Amino acid sequence: METKIKTHIGSYGILIKNNQIALIKKARGGYKGKLDLPGGGIEHTELPTETLKREIMEEIGISLTNAVLFDVIATNIKWQMQPNLWEDLHHIGILYIIDSREINLKKEADGLDSEGAKWYDIDTLEKTDLSPFAYYALHKLNYIK
């Protein structure tokens, strides 16, 4: 059995309004089926804030009015990519508190990572529903235990 070792660095947005958070449902990868912060990988020559703006538009379909650095975190996940292939992923996330005047989220899949975006009532979310980054953000902001 083969294991690929990979490091992925991305920018992710935390958008909370009226005790609801904008999340995407992961379509693939180690967090498939989990609710995750919108965002993604930093492309060659891109600044983290440029990545954030691009990914937020791609995944939830809104323009940002503000982005403030919240934290930089890392997690490690091992997941089966194919029957005889595993990935050992070191996932580094640059998290931002974001804001937008827009509230209508892109509901359709982006064709890549997202099955669509939605506002979720924070009080109904469980740790098991969330990706590590989404859980960390809500926990550190004292929304969930």
ABEGO torsion letter per residue (X at the ends): XBBBBBBBBBBBBBBBBGGBBBBBBBABEAABGBBBBBEEBBBBGBBAAAAAAAAAAAAAGBBBABBBBABBBBBBBBBBABAABBBBBBBBBBBBBBBBABABBBABBAGBABAEBBBBBAAABBAAABBAAAAAAAAAAGABX
